[in-house]
């Protein structure tokens, strides 16, 4: 049976996604005039096709393609939830997902867009929901949370089968509660957000010590 998203397959074949070490974002080679990139992560890039805009196509780097089947299975376990996208199909190099409108929390910080407490509460509810499904909510960070009309949706579930807690969300939540008022409504420069992100990925001490360094480095105190 022909599916509407198949109109994008030929265009997607003209795109190559490459991953990099040290948790750096992927890079993209090639492209098509009917495709637009709407997100970049450390394993994949996400595209929207102008002819079928209701779908999002998550194209993985070749060396990360083993995660496609895993993520498809996670979405199947999650089922229908207001906190997550819908996965329609999996191919050798990409997933077909529902396109979700909104702005990432990363871009909210860059643009000075207010993030209401309800967003934090929604993420907490989403984490509880996936635990009930036997999954482990991990890798929840600013680029993986969309906000629309003051509500949250999580857009990456690829690590939910891994064990352990990476504490990313716990640290973000605590940072929101303790320090968000210092930047609420202020556009934070990209270079500063990226610097803090890279520091965090390399940090091996406590959250409290990390925040001391961040506050000392910035003017938000």
NORRA-V155513 format. One record per residue. RES is the residue in one small letter. SS is DSSP state (H for helix, E for strand, L for the rest). PSI is psi in whole degrees, -180 to 180 (none if undefined). NEAR is the number of other C-alpha atoms within 10 Angstrom. Layout:
RES|SS|PSI|NEAR / RES|SS|PSI|NEAR
This chain:
x|L|130|3 / x|L|131|6 / x|L|146|8 / x|H|-35|11 / x|H|-15|19 / x|H|-17|11 / x|H|-18|14 / x|H|-9|20 / x|H|-46|13 / x|H|-41|10 / x|H|-40|16 / x|H|-28|22 / x|L|-15|13 / x|L|3|11 / x|E|136|16 / x|E|129|17 / x|E|133|20 / x|E|132|18 / x|L|166|21 / x|L|157|13 / x|L|175|8 / x|L|30|10 / x|L|31|13 / x|L|153|13 / x|L|153|16 / x|L|162|18 / x|E|156|17 / x|E|133|17 / x|E|147|9 / x|E|-166|11 / x|L|-179|15 / x|L|146|13 / x|L|-11|8 / x|L|-2|14 / x|E|145|20 / x|E|137|13 / x|E|128|15 / x|E|1|13 / x|E|146|15 / x|E|129|18 / x|L|-163|18 / x|L|-14|18 / x|L|-23|24 / x|E|166|27 / x|E|150|25 / x|E|134|21 / x|E|154|24 / x|E|137|21 / x|E|132|22 / x|L|-23|14 / x|L|-21|13 / x|L|66|16 / x|L|-10|14 / x|L|-5|15 / x|E|154|23 / x|E|137|25 / x|E|112|28 / x|E|105|26 / x|E|120|27 / x|E|150|26 / x|L|146|23 / x|H|-40|16 / x|H|-5|12 / x|H|8|16 / x|L|-20|17 / x|L|-19|13 / x|H|-15|18 / x|H|-51|21 / x|H|-39|16 / x|H|-47|16 / x|H|-37|20 / x|H|-43|21 / x|H|-37|16 / x|H|-47|21 / x|H|-37|21 / x|H|-40|13 / x|H|-36|13 / x|H|-42|20 / x|L|-150|15 / x|L|116|12 / x|L|140|13 / x|L|-10|13 / x|L|-6|21 / x|E|160|21 / x|L|170|21 / x|L|135|22 / x|E|122|22 / x|E|-32|15 / x|E|159|14 / x|E|133|17 / x|L|-176|13 / x|L|-33|12 / x|L|-6|21 / x|E|161|24 / x|E|148|22 / x|E|116|21 / x|E|164|22 / x|E|138|17 / x|L|130|20 / x|L|125|18 / x|L|156|12 / x|L|-176|15 / x|E|137|16 / x|E|155|22 / x|H|-28|21 / x|H|-47|18 / x|H|-29|17 / x|H|-44|21 / x|H|-43|22 / x|H|-37|18 / x|H|-5|15 / x|L|27|15 / x|L|131|17 / x|L|134|16 / x|L|107|19 / x|L|160|15 / x|H|-28|13 / x|H|-31|12 / x|H|-44|20 / x|H|-43|19 / x|H|-38|14 / x|H|-42|18 / x|H|-41|20 / x|H|-43|14 / x|H|-39|12 / x|H|-41|20 / x|H|-42|19 / x|H|-41|14 / x|H|-47|16 / x|H|-29|20 / x|H|-39|13 / x|H|-24|11 / x|L|4|12 / x|L|18|13 / x|L|166|20 / x|L|101|19 / x|L|109|24 / x|L|172|21 / x|L|42|18 / x|L|110|22 / x|L|-177|19 / x|H|-35|18 / x|H|-12|19 / x|H|6|17 / x|E|122|23 / x|E|146|24 / x|E|129|20 / x|E|127|13 / x|L|37|10 / x|L|11|14 / x|E|159|20 / x|E|150|26 / x|E|134|23 / x|E|133|23 / x|L|12|20 / x|L|120|21 / x|L|16|23 / x|L|-21|20 / x|L|10|17 / x|L|-7|21 / x|L|-4|16 / x|L|153|11 / x|L|167|11 / x|L|172|10 / x|L|123|12 / x|L|-6|12 / x|L|12|14 / x|H|-48|15 / x|H|-42|20 / x|H|-41|15 / x|H|-39|15 / x|H|-44|17 / x|H|-45|19 / x|H|-39|12 / x|H|-39|15 / x|H|-47|18 / x|H|-36|12 / x|H|-31|10 / x|H|-10|15 / x|H|-32|17 / x|H|-20|14 / x|H|-25|12 / x|L|-3|17 / x|L|123|17 / x|L|-1|16 / x|L|137|15 / x|L|118|14 / x|L|130|17 / x|L|144|12 / x|H|-44|14 / x|H|-34|10 / x|H|-44|14 / x|H|-42|14 / x|H|-38|12 / x|H|-46|11 / x|H|-40|17 / x|H|-47|13 / x|H|-39|14 / x|H|-46|14 / x|H|-43|16 / x|H|-23|12 / x|H|-6|10 / x|L|140|12 / x|L|22|10 / x|L|-161|9 / x|L|160|8 / x|H|-42|16 / x|H|-43|11 / x|H|-37|11 / x|H|-46|15 / x|H|-31|16 / x|H|-42|10 / x|H|-44|12 / x|H|-47|18 / x|H|-34|12 / x|H|-36|10 / x|H|-32|12 / x|L|174|10 / x|L|3|9 / x|L|79|13 / x|L|none|11
